[in-house]
Amino acid sequence: MTTPTPGTKKIRVDEEVFDVLSRTASAQRTDINGALRYLLTPPAVLAEPAEDHDEE
């Protein structure tokens, strides 16, 4: 059984959304797809909480 090749899909977004994607792509030095991946990737979570030196 072969895996089908993904096709290209186009979606329409509001002009403001496109502006945010364009600025993010520019800041990350990537294209719109890279900006989407960047925005949709959850941040890394530390395994241990950071020590709070203010507590006594």
C-alpha positions in Angstrom: 0.0 0.0 0.0 1.4 3.4 -1.0 1.0 6.6 0.9 -0.8 9.3 -1.1 1.2 12.4 -1.8 -0.3 15.5 -0.1 -1.9 18.0 -2.3 -1.8 21.7 -2.2 -4.7 23.4 -0.4 -5.4 27.1 -0.4 -7.3 28.8 2.3 -8.5 32.4 2.5 -7.7 34.4 5.6 -8.6 37.9 6.7 -6.1 40.6 5.7 -5.2 41.2 9.3 -4.3 37.5 9.7 -2.2 37.6 6.6 -0.4 40.7 8.0 0.5 38.9 11.2 1.7 35.8 9.3 3.8 38.0 7.0 5.4 39.9 9.9 6.0 36.6 11.8 7.6 35.0 8.7 9.8 38.1 8.2 10.9 38.0 11.9 11.6 34.3 11.7 13.3 34.6 8.3 11.0 31.9 6.8 7.9 31.7 4.6 4.2 31.8 5.5 4.2 28.0 6.1 7.2 28.3 8.5 5.4 31.1 10.3 2.3 28.9 10.7 4.4 26.1 12.1 6.1 28.5 14.5 2.8 29.9 15.8 1.2 26.5 16.2 4.1 24.8 18.0 3.6 24.7 21.7 6.4 26.1 23.9 8.7 23.7 25.7 7.7 23.0 29.3 10.4 22.5 31.9 10.3 19.1 33.6 11.0 20.7 37.0 9.7 24.0 38.3 12.2 26.7 38.7 13.4 27.4 42.2 12.0 30.4 43.8 14.7 32.1 45.8 12.2 34.6 47.4 10.6 32.0 49.5 11.9 31.4 53.1 
